[in-house]
């Protein structure tokens, strides 16, 4: 808990626009675990991509701010606390840069999928890429230094590559429908490098992977 108290406010308040192209056209109920100040759920509601928004947030200050944007907000620890009996089922569950902070993300993902994902519902998960060159190259030199943000954020407990993140989803009996890599847009230097190298080093350039998964048969 003490590691989070030093985080700047914008750590909890950025809307995740990069998930928009993976969003279903409409989801009646959306749950975001780690909703922060509610910016992402608020954005989805404003764009009429959902009817009802529910957030779970660990920190009271962020949860309080989220209540201005989100229909229902629960301030609790998704890993340690019992979820509300009336939480119900959701057409879409968002886990955006959340699972890497948990002791047992496998159990949490399975709990949410089995208890709160509606039939034919979808889950969007984003995870930092531990194969990124900014981690791999220093590691080859014996360096593994935590920071305030990024892949080696000092609050991260788990690390995933593209393939091990896929295994995490499959362990909860989720089928991957689409994978999006961030930092590969051709408007960015990393994207231009990826294009110039014909994508051969994309796993070392992508800073994050975003997965759209469901209970239906996928990739």
C-alpha positions as CSV (number, residue, x, y, z in Angstrom):
1,X,0.0,0.0,0.0
2,X,2.8,2.5,0.9
3,X,4.3,2.2,-2.6
4,X,1.1,3.5,-4.1
5,X,0.7,6.5,-1.8
6,X,3.7,8.2,-3.6
7,X,2.0,7.9,-7.0
8,X,1.1,11.1,-8.8
9,X,-2.6,11.7,-9.3
10,X,-2.4,11.3,-13.0
11,X,-1.4,7.6,-12.4
12,X,-5.1,7.0,-11.6
13,X,-6.8,9.5,-13.9
14,X,-5.9,8.8,-17.6
15,X,-8.6,7.5,-19.9
16,X,-7.5,4.5,-21.9
17,X,-8.3,5.5,-25.5
18,X,-6.2,2.7,-26.9
19,X,-8.8,0.1,-26.0
20,X,-11.5,1.8,-28.1
21,X,-10.8,-0.2,-31.3
22,X,-11.2,-3.5,-29.3
23,X,-14.5,-2.5,-27.7
24,X,-17.7,-4.2,-28.7
25,X,-20.2,-1.9,-30.4
26,X,-22.3,-1.9,-27.3
27,X,-22.1,-3.5,-23.9
28,X,-25.1,-3.2,-21.5
29,X,-23.0,-3.6,-18.3
30,X,-19.3,-2.8,-18.0
31,X,-17.1,-3.6,-15.0
32,X,-13.6,-2.1,-14.7
33,X,-11.3,-3.5,-12.0
34,X,-8.8,-0.8,-11.0
35,X,-11.0,2.0,-12.4
36,X,-8.9,4.7,-10.9
37,X,-10.7,8.1,-11.1
38,X,-13.2,6.6,-13.5
39,X,-11.9,8.3,-16.7
40,X,-12.1,5.3,-18.9
41,X,-15.6,4.2,-17.8
42,X,-16.7,7.8,-18.1
43,X,-15.4,7.9,-21.7
44,X,-17.3,4.8,-22.6
45,X,-20.5,6.2,-21.2
46,X,-20.1,9.5,-23.0
47,X,-19.5,7.6,-26.3
48,X,-22.6,5.6,-25.7
49,X,-20.7,2.3,-25.8
50,X,-22.5,1.0,-22.7
51,X,-25.6,1.6,-20.5
52,X,-24.3,0.9,-17.0
53,X,-20.8,1.3,-15.6
54,X,-19.4,-0.3,-12.4
55,X,-15.9,0.3,-11.0
56,X,-13.8,-1.5,-8.4
57,X,-11.0,0.7,-7.0
58,X,-8.5,-0.1,-4.2
59,X,-7.8,3.5,-3.2
60,X,-10.4,5.6,-1.5
61,X,-9.4,9.0,-2.9
62,X,-9.5,7.7,-6.5
63,X,-12.8,5.8,-5.8
64,X,-14.4,9.0,-4.4
65,X,-13.4,10.9,-7.6
66,X,-14.7,8.0,-9.8
67,X,-18.2,8.3,-8.3
68,X,-18.6,11.5,-10.3
69,X,-18.2,9.6,-13.5
70,X,-19.2,6.0,-12.8
71,X,-22.7,4.7,-11.9
72,X,-21.5,2.4,-9.1
73,X,-18.0,2.3,-7.5
74,X,-16.9,-0.2,-4.9
75,X,-13.7,0.6,-2.9
76,X,-12.2,-2.8,-2.1
77,X,-9.3,-5.1,-2.8
78,X,-10.4,-7.4,-5.6
79,X,-7.8,-10.0,-4.5
80,X,-8.4,-10.0,-0.7
81,X,-12.0,-8.8,-0.2
82,X,-15.2,-10.6,-0.9
83,X,-17.0,-9.1,-3.9
84,X,-20.5,-7.7,-3.3
85,X,-23.3,-10.3,-3.5
86,X,-25.2,-8.0,-5.9
87,X,-22.3,-7.4,-8.3
88,X,-24.0,-9.5,-11.0
89,X,-22.8,-10.4,-14.5
90,X,-21.2,-8.1,-17.1
91,X,-21.1,-8.0,-20.8
92,X,-17.6,-6.6,-20.6
93,X,-14.9,-6.6,-17.9
94,X,-11.9,-4.4,-18.2
95,X,-8.6,-5.3,-16.5
96,X,-6.2,-2.6,-17.7
97,X,-2.8,-2.7,-16.2
98,X,-4.1,-4.5,-13.2
99,X,-3.2,-8.1,-13.2
100,X,0.6,-7.4,-13.0
101,X,0.0,-5.8,-9.6
102,X,-1.6,-8.9,-8.0
103,X,-0.1,-11.8,-6.1
104,X,-2.3,-14.4,-7.9
105,X,-3.7,-12.9,-11.1
106,X,-4.6,-16.4,-12.4
107,X,-7.1,-16.8,-9.5
108,X,-8.5,-13.3,-9.8
109,X,-9.1,-13.7,-13.6
110,X,-10.7,-17.0,-13.1
111,X,-12.9,-15.7,-10.3
112,X,-14.1,-12.8,-12.4
113,X,-14.7,-14.9,-15.5
114,X,-16.6,-17.7,-13.7
115,X,-18.6,-15.4,-11.4
116,X,-19.2,-12.2,-13.2
117,X,-18.8,-12.6,-17.0
118,X,-22.1,-12.9,-18.8
119,X,-22.7,-15.6,-21.4
120,X,-20.9,-14.4,-24.6
121,X,-19.3,-11.7,-22.6
122,X,-15.9,-10.3,-23.3
123,X,-12.8,-9.3,-21.3
124,X,-10.2,-6.8,-22.2
125,X,-6.8,-7.2,-20.5
126,X,-3.7,-5.0,-20.9
127,X,-0.3,-6.1,-19.6
128,X,3.2,-4.5,-19.9
129,X,5.5,-6.5,-22.2
130,X,8.4,-7.9,-20.2
131,X,10.3,-8.7,-23.4
132,X,10.6,-5.0,-24.2
133,X,14.2,-3.9,-25.1
134,X,14.2,-1.4,-22.2
135,X,14.1,-4.4,-19.8
136,X,16.0,-7.0,-21.8
137,X,19.1,-5.0,-22.8
138,X,19.8,-3.8,-19.2
139,X,19.1,-7.3,-17.9
140,X,21.9,-8.6,-20.2
141,X,24.2,-6.2,-18.4
142,X,23.0,-7.4,-15.0
143,X,20.7,-4.5,-14.4
144,X,17.1,-4.8,-13.1
145,X,16.1,-1.4,-11.7
146,X,12.6,-0.6,-10.6
147,X,11.1,2.8,-11.2
148,X,8.0,4.8,-10.6
149,X,6.3,3.9,-13.9
150,X,6.6,1.7,-16.9
151,X,7.4,-2.0,-17.2
152,X,9.5,-2.0,-14.1
153,X,7.1,0.0,-12.0
154,X,8.0,-0.9,-8.5
155,X,4.4,-1.9,-7.7
156,X,4.5,-4.7,-10.3
157,X,4.5,-8.2,-8.7
158,X,4.2,-10.2,-11.9
159,X,5.8,-10.0,-15.4
160,X,4.4,-11.3,-18.7
161,X,5.5,-11.6,-22.3
162,X,3.1,-11.8,-25.2
163,X,3.0,-15.6,-25.0
164,X,2.8,-15.9,-21.2
165,X,0.0,-13.3,-21.0
166,X,-1.9,-15.5,-23.5
167,X,-1.3,-18.5,-21.3
168,X,-2.8,-16.5,-18.4
169,X,-6.0,-15.9,-20.3
170,X,-6.2,-19.5,-21.5
171,X,-5.8,-20.7,-17.9
172,X,-9.2,-19.0,-17.1
173,X,-10.7,-20.8,-20.2
174,X,-10.8,-17.6,-22.1
175,X,-10.4,-17.6,-25.9
176,X,-8.3,-14.7,-27.4
177,X,-10.1,-12.9,-30.2
178,X,-7.7,-10.1,-30.9
179,X,-4.3,-8.9,-29.7
180,X,-3.1,-5.3,-30.0
181,X,0.5,-4.2,-29.4
182,X,1.1,-0.6,-28.3
183,X,4.0,1.6,-29.4
184,X,4.0,0.2,-32.9
185,X,2.0,3.0,-34.5
186,X,3.9,4.2,-37.6
187,X,3.6,7.7,-36.4
188,X,6.0,6.8,-33.6
189,X,9.8,6.1,-33.8
190,X,9.3,2.7,-32.5
191,X,6.6,2.0,-35.1
192,X,8.9,3.2,-37.9
193,X,11.6,0.9,-36.6
194,X,9.1,-2.0,-36.5
195,X,8.1,-1.2,-40.1
196,X,11.8,-0.9,-41.2
197,X,12.6,-4.3,-39.7
198,X,9.5,-6.0,-41.2
199,X,8.1,-6.7,-37.7
200,X,10.9,-9.2,-36.9
201,X,11.6,-7.5,-33.6
202,X,8.1,-6.4,-32.7
203,X,8.1,-8.5,-29.5
204,X,11.1,-6.3,-28.3
205,X,9.5,-3.0,-29.4
206,X,5.9,-3.4,-28.2
207,X,5.6,-1.8,-24.8
208,X,2.3,-3.4,-24.0
209,X,-0.2,-6.0,-25.2
210,X,-3.9,-5.6,-25.1
211,X,-6.0,-8.7,-25.4
212,X,-9.7,-9.1,-26.3
213,X,-11.0,-12.4,-25.0
214,X,-14.3,-14.2,-24.5
215,X,-15.8,-17.5,-23.6
216,X,-16.5,-18.2,-27.3
217,X,-14.1,-19.9,-29.6
218,X,-11.4,-17.4,-30.7
219,X,-7.9,-17.4,-32.1
